[in-house]
Amino acid sequence: MKWEENVRKVVPYTPGEQPESKNVIKLNTNENPYPPAPGVARRIAELEPEKMRLYPAFPEQTELAEVLAAHYGIGTDRLFIGDGSDDVLSLAFMTFFQSDQPVLFPDITYSFYDVWAKLYRVPYETRALDENFRIRTEDYRQPNGGVIFPNPNAPTGILMGVEQVEEIVAANRDVVVIVDEAYIDFGGTSCLPLTWKYDNLLVVQTFSKSRSMAGMRIGFAMGDPKLIKYINDVKYSVNSYTMNYAALQLGVEAVRDRAYFEECCEKIIRTREQAEKELGGLGFTFPKSYGNFIFAGHERMPAKEIFQKLKENDIYVRYWDKERISNYMRITIGTDEQMEALYRALREICG
Ligand SMILES: *Cc1c(COP(=O)(O)O)cnc(C)c1O
């Protein structure tokens, strides 16, 4: 077909499987195993269908913006809210990565980055993690068109200290540096305070993991008001209403209940520590994780085989048949019960 010559062809990002069956123990997409804060259910009962007749409010003028800004001790002029952090990151690629120089990110990282780079025709180069899967800060000292990396990194779970993040930001004052903190609440320290010192740093977070709201699609970015203005200008040139009325209302309750949020994160951290012991005892090795997942390989059995056998047992984890990481699988931290079922299955498979 002739018209196909003029079609934009992309290889899309492939998210983890969303199985139909209810019997599956789903440890493959880093969702939170606990429900959102109880206030969310209460607020659902208060949603007004009448309001759905209208276009939703602009996120930056909502109660959600106010409670989020207050929670992080910033002004609303330093906050951008979007339709999940994938929306925020995609807009950030469009807004901030406009140089002819390549944008830099690690070779093993969130696999959406190269998809956006190709989609928006942003030149990019990857920098290899070291043999222990660590980001080498010195790799980000060459001239570039911007830098992006998750901290903790995905899918390794390895956390970089704030000082090392600062090293990268300070070495790249002429471009925008984006730190994707999707998993920062599981034991890491946010580099948010650096945004006061560095106007070229954008910190991105999400409600999908630590706030148990992947299905509501809420993500946000924090940084200098100038960065926020630029990303807003692009957003309002693409779609003025990315966030729906319900998400804007329900997100508020997830932020307000600080105690519930902290308790959920602590539970996941405790389960993760237990998982380290159990998996270690079964012959797995893994870097110390600061996410709600563990990136583990087995000393004898190929990861692909374990992944497939787990699947036959209705336990889904994530596996990438990709260079350097094909002998690892990423296991999301579930409830203690779900994890017990995982250990039982693994004892059968690799015991
Ligand atoms: C999960 C994840 C995101 C995206 O999350 P949203 O659900 O779109 O908010 C972004 N970056 C990393 C590294 C992630 O793991």
The ligand as an SDF file (V2000), in Angstrom:
LIG
                    3D

 15 15  0  0  0  0  0  0  0  0999 V2000
    6.6510    2.2610   36.6750 C   0  0  0  0  0  0  0  0  0  0  0  0
    7.6730    3.2040   36.1530 C   0  0  0  0  0  0  0  0  0  0  0  0
    7.3240    4.4140   35.5490 C   0  0  0  0  0  0  0  0  0  0  0  0
    5.9300    4.7710   35.1000 C   0  0  0  0  0  0  0  0  0  0  0  0
    4.9730    4.7460   35.9750 O   0  0  0  0  0  0  0  0  0  0  0  0
    3.5270    5.3780   35.7090 P   0  0  0  0  0  0  0  0  0  0  0  0
    2.6020    4.2820   36.0550 O   0  0  0  0  0  0  0  0  0  0  0  0
    3.4060    5.8130   34.2760 O   0  0  0  0  0  0  0  0  0  0  0  0
    3.4880    6.5190   36.6360 O   0  0  0  0  0  0  0  0  0  0  0  0
    8.3220    5.3000   35.1970 C   0  0  0  0  0  0  0  0  0  0  0  0
    9.6140    4.9980   35.3880 N   0  0  0  0  0  0  0  0  0  0  0  0
    9.9940    3.8420   35.9280 C   0  0  0  0  0  0  0  0  0  0  0  0
   11.4340    3.5560   36.1100 C   0  0  0  0  0  0  0  0  0  0  0  0
    9.0350    2.9000   36.3160 C   0  0  0  0  0  0  0  0  0  0  0  0
    9.4130    1.7300   36.7980 O   0  0  0  0  0  0  0  0  0  0  0  0
  1  2  1  0
  2  3  1  0
  2 14  2  0
  3  4  1  0
  3 10  2  0
  4  5  1  0
  5  6  1  0
  6  7  2  0
  6  8  1  0
  6  9  1  0
 10 11  1  0
 11 12  2  0
 12 13  1  0
 12 14  1  0
 14 15  1  0
M  END
$$$$
